Amino acid sequence: MPTVAVLGAGTMGSGIAQVAALSGWEAVIYDLRPEFARSQIDRIHAALDKLVERGKLPVDQRNAAAARIRAGGQSADAAGADLLIEAVIEDMSAKVAAITPFVGVLAPTAPIASNTSSLSIGRLAGELRCESRVVGMHFFNPVPLMPLVEVISAPHSDAAMIERTVQAARGWGKTVVRAKDTPGFIVNRVARGYYLESLRLLDEGVAGVDEIDRALRRMGGFRMGPFELMDLIGIDVNYGVSCSVWEQMERPSRLAPHRIQQELAAAGRLGRKSGRGFYLYDAEPPVPAVAVQRRSFDYPPELREAVRRVASAGAAHGAEGSATEEYVFARVLATIINEAALALDSGVAAQGDIDVAMRLGTNYPHGPLEWAERIGRRTCAALLRVMDRMSADGRFAPAAWLTA
Ligand SMILES: NC(=O)c1ccc[n+]([C@@H]2O[C@H](COP(=O)([O-])OP(=O)(O)OC[C@H]3O[C@@H](n4cnc5c(N)ncnc54)[C@H](O)[C@@H]3O)[C@@H](O)[C@H]2O)c1
């Protein structure tokens, strides 16, 4: 039976162990606090029980999966393991400290995979001094429900290590996309515009949080609006990812984190988990908790026309909106499409993988590049050019893929 060593028994590590065990792997799970690893195994057992209750898992399979998960004490408990997945806190030195004792005890063919969201796989590989074995294996939360895994290759990652990682993820029922070791990989980079451009629209007084959320849900077919989603993810977490991607990309204006995120995070207004973020959660339905300084905005005719073209070709089936809703939708969508196209231009991943990643990793109704093809790449580029002329920071400059 293949064995995976999972380092870190938190949200991600426990989900990964559950998924592996359900697919016939033995999972040895480690945490700095061994008693926490044991309590997380109890929680996995309870999650398996729920699947049985709902008729989704036969009881004998539940028992077999439960028996395949154990808490590890020493690294030697994972001797000969076929794969290591690190899911400890997002800190390079913690990751290096966690992995180091295992390097010599795993099977020599075992990939050393990191679930990091934002750290460089190449740097981790360098610090561990085993360049060829280290790969990225980026799962999404909650792991048992989210079908996507981004498999990340660093410059020196061995092709066989990558293939074994891909096969393991597929064997666990996941859809794999491949990406290069670049800030935010695919999903955490391309998704930034959904939040950041919506924050800029709010800050400019174009519309309120609930109006922007509604416009993107209704016109775009997004399951959640950007502000509801930031409140769910945690404004501090989302802000942290924004800062990390922006810094690592050398601070391009289009990815600059927004002052409003920073202020809410600093004030402890973190979203649902603190009861207050962009919305206030002691009422049902939640009410907007960030005021908008509404400004009247005169759409120049060329902007209006470019927005209308993108909005009418890109909107969800039958959706129509006010001029403001169309503007919100078209501007945010064009921003996401442009980031996806820039990632494609710079070889982060293949076109199909970028689309699959955004559909499965963020539940977008369409991949951004297929969305662009549907609207027309030139139509998207035309809107970006008009917005580029109107803005001072160059953030809408269209990607080569859109203008070719
Ligand atoms: N939570 C998410 O939505 C999400 C999504 C994708 C990727 N990630 C990444 O996955 C990783 C884990 O995130 P999480 O949300 O599960 O964190 P978490 O805080 O829930 O769990 C981290 C666990 O690691 C343990 N730990 C710390 N140092 C350790 C060590 N040296 N050895 C063993 N265990 C150690 C901690 O005790 C803790 O239980 C991070 O790199 C994060 O960026 C998180």
The ligand as an SDF file (V2000), in Angstrom:
LIG
                    3D

 44 48  0  0  0  0  0  0  0  0999 V2000
   -6.0780   27.2250    4.4510 N   0  0  0  0  0  0  0  0  0  0  0  0
   -6.1360   27.3730    3.1400 C   0  0  0  0  0  0  0  0  0  0  0  0
   -7.1520   27.8120    2.5720 O   0  0  0  0  0  0  0  0  0  0  0  0
   -4.9500   26.9870    2.2860 C   0  0  0  0  0  0  0  0  0  0  0  0
   -5.1470   26.7030    0.9190 C   0  0  0  0  0  0  0  0  0  0  0  0
   -4.0610   26.2900    0.1510 C   0  0  0  0  0  0  0  0  0  0  0  0
   -2.8080   26.2120    0.7140 C   0  0  0  0  0  0  0  0  0  0  0  0
   -2.6300   26.5270    2.0430 N   0  0  0  0  0  0  0  0  0  0  0  0
   -1.2750   26.4030    2.6040 C   0  0  0  0  0  0  0  0  0  0  0  0
   -1.2210   25.1820    3.3280 O   0  0  0  0  0  0  0  0  0  0  0  0
   -0.3410   25.3350    4.4470 C   0  0  0  0  0  0  0  0  0  0  0  0
   -1.0800   24.9830    5.7250 C   0  0  0  0  0  0  0  0  0  0  0  0
   -2.1970   25.8270    5.8630 O   0  0  0  0  0  0  0  0  0  0  0  0
   -3.3650   25.5050    6.9210 P   0  0  0  0  0  0  0  0  0  0  0  0
   -4.4480   26.4870    6.6260 O   0  0  0  0  0  0  0  0  0  0  0  0
   -3.6500   24.0550    6.9350 O   0  0  0  0  0  0  0  0  0  0  0  0
   -2.6350   25.9260    8.2750 O   0  0  0  0  0  0  0  0  0  0  0  0
   -3.0430   25.5480    9.7800 P   0  0  0  0  0  0  0  0  0  0  0  0
   -2.5560   26.6830   10.6000 O   0  0  0  0  0  0  0  0  0  0  0  0
   -4.4660   25.1240    9.8570 O   0  0  0  0  0  0  0  0  0  0  0  0
   -2.1380   24.2710   10.0900 O   0  0  0  0  0  0  0  0  0  0  0  0
   -0.7460   24.2990   10.1440 C   0  0  0  0  0  0  0  0  0  0  0  0
   -0.3100   23.2250   11.1250 C   0  0  0  0  0  0  0  0  0  0  0  0
    1.0980   23.0590   10.9890 O   0  0  0  0  0  0  0  0  0  0  0  0
    1.5990   22.7380   12.2750 C   0  0  0  0  0  0  0  0  0  0  0  0
    3.0520   22.9450   12.2530 N   0  0  0  0  0  0  0  0  0  0  0  0
    3.7460   24.0990   12.3180 C   0  0  0  0  0  0  0  0  0  0  0  0
    5.0790   23.8420   12.2580 N   0  0  0  0  0  0  0  0  0  0  0  0
    5.2080   22.4770   12.1500 C   0  0  0  0  0  0  0  0  0  0  0  0
    6.3130   21.6030   12.0540 C   0  0  0  0  0  0  0  0  0  0  0  0
    7.5800   22.0680   12.0660 N   0  0  0  0  0  0  0  0  0  0  0  0
    6.0780   20.2700   11.9580 N   0  0  0  0  0  0  0  0  0  0  0  0
    4.8080   19.7880   11.9350 C   0  0  0  0  0  0  0  0  0  0  0  0
    3.7120   20.5900   12.0350 N   0  0  0  0  0  0  0  0  0  0  0  0
    3.9190   21.9100   12.1440 C   0  0  0  0  0  0  0  0  0  0  0  0
    0.8320   23.6620   13.1960 C   0  0  0  0  0  0  0  0  0  0  0  0
    0.8790   23.1600   14.5480 O   0  0  0  0  0  0  0  0  0  0  0  0
   -0.5680   23.5750   12.5910 C   0  0  0  0  0  0  0  0  0  0  0  0
   -1.3510   22.5640   13.1850 O   0  0  0  0  0  0  0  0  0  0  0  0
    0.1970   26.7440    4.3800 C   0  0  0  0  0  0  0  0  0  0  0  0
    1.4070   26.7430    3.6710 O   0  0  0  0  0  0  0  0  0  0  0  0
   -0.8740   27.4750    3.5810 C   0  0  0  0  0  0  0  0  0  0  0  0
   -0.3800   28.6100    2.8990 O   0  0  0  0  0  0  0  0  0  0  0  0
   -3.6770   26.9010    2.8400 C   0  0  0  0  0  0  0  0  0  0  0  0
  1  2  1  0
  2  3  2  0
  2  4  1  0
  4  5  1  0
  4 44  2  0
  5  6  2  0
  6  7  1  0
  7  8  2  0
  8  9  1  0
  8 44  1  0
  9 10  1  0
  9 42  1  0
 10 11  1  0
 11 12  1  0
 11 40  1  0
 12 13  1  0
 13 14  1  0
 14 15  2  0
 14 16  1  0
 14 17  1  0
 17 18  1  0
 18 19  2  0
 18 20  1  0
 18 21  1  0
 21 22  1  0
 22 23  1  0
 23 24  1  0
 23 38  1  0
 24 25  1  0
 25 26  1  0
 25 36  1  0
 26 27  1  0
 26 35  1  0
 27 28  2  0
 28 29  1  0
 29 30  1  0
 29 35  2  0
 30 31  1  0
 30 32  2  0
 32 33  1  0
 33 34  2  0
 34 35  1  0
 36 37  1  0
 36 38  1  0
 38 39  1  0
 40 41  1  0
 40 42  1  0
 42 43  1  0
M  CHG  2   8   1  16  -1
M  END
$$$$
